[in-house]
Amino acid sequence: MTDLVIRRLRDVGAIVRAARQARGLTQAELADTLGFSRDYLRSLEQGRGTLHELRLFRTLANLGIDLTAHYELGDADGDQR
């Protein structure tokens, strides 16, 4: 299991990209499954968010709040690649 402290949206994007790739999914496949546009998913993976997402991370930073993500880079069944 991997732990990562999330201090900015770019950190979330890195996790999403790594988990998606580990499962062998394209951006288009994941976006379709989630009901997002591929452009939105690409922006998220690159750490470019909406005004609301950016405000959230600015608020957390101002209050000294860190988020930590725990994740595994396996497929949807939990198998490691």
C-alpha positions in Angstrom: 0.0 0.0 0.0 1.2 3.4 -0.9 0.7 6.5 1.3 0.9 10.1 -0.1 0.3 13.4 1.6 -2.0 15.5 -0.6 -1.3 19.1 -0.3 -2.4 20.3 -3.8 -4.6 19.2 -6.6 -1.6 18.0 -8.5 -1.1 15.3 -5.9 -4.6 14.0 -6.4 -4.0 14.0 -10.2 -0.8 11.9 -9.8 -2.8 9.3 -7.7 -5.6 9.1 -10.2 -3.2 8.7 -13.1 -1.1 6.0 -11.4 -4.2 4.0 -10.3 -5.8 4.3 -13.8 -2.6 3.2 -15.6 -2.1 0.3 -13.1 -5.6 -0.9 -14.0 -4.8 -0.7 -17.7 -7.5 1.9 -18.4 -7.2 4.8 -20.8 -8.4 8.2 -19.9 -11.4 7.8 -22.2 -12.4 4.5 -20.7 -12.3 5.8 -17.1 -14.0 9.0 -18.0 -16.8 7.1 -19.8 -17.2 4.9 -16.7 -17.5 7.9 -14.4 -19.6 10.0 -16.7 -16.9 12.7 -17.1 -15.5 14.1 -20.3 -12.0 12.9 -21.2 -10.9 16.6 -21.1 -12.0 17.0 -17.5 -10.1 13.8 -16.5 -7.0 14.9 -18.3 -7.1 18.3 -16.5 -7.6 16.5 -13.2 -4.6 14.3 -13.8 -2.5 17.3 -14.7 -3.5 19.1 -11.5 -5.6 21.7 -13.2 -8.9 21.9 -11.4 -12.0 24.0 -11.3 -12.2 27.2 -9.2 -14.0 25.2 -6.5 -11.3 22.5 -6.3 -8.5 25.1 -6.2 -10.3 27.0 -3.5 -10.7 23.8 -1.5 -6.9 23.2 -1.5 -6.2 26.8 -0.7 -8.5 26.6 2.3 -6.9 23.4 3.5 -3.4 24.8 3.2 -4.4 28.0 5.0 -5.8 25.9 7.9 -2.8 23.7 8.0 -4.8 20.6 7.0 -3.1 17.8 5.2 -4.9 14.9 3.5 -3.4 11.5 3.2 -4.3 8.9 0.6 -3.8 5.2 1.0 -4.0 3.2 -2.2 -2.7 0.2 -4.0 -1.7 0.1 -7.6 -3.4 -3.1 -8.6 -6.3 -3.8 -10.9 -9.9 -3.5 -9.9 -9.7 -7.0 -8.3 -6.7 -5.9 -6.1 -4.1 -7.9 -8.1 -0.7 -6.2 -8.3 0.8 -5.8 -11.8 
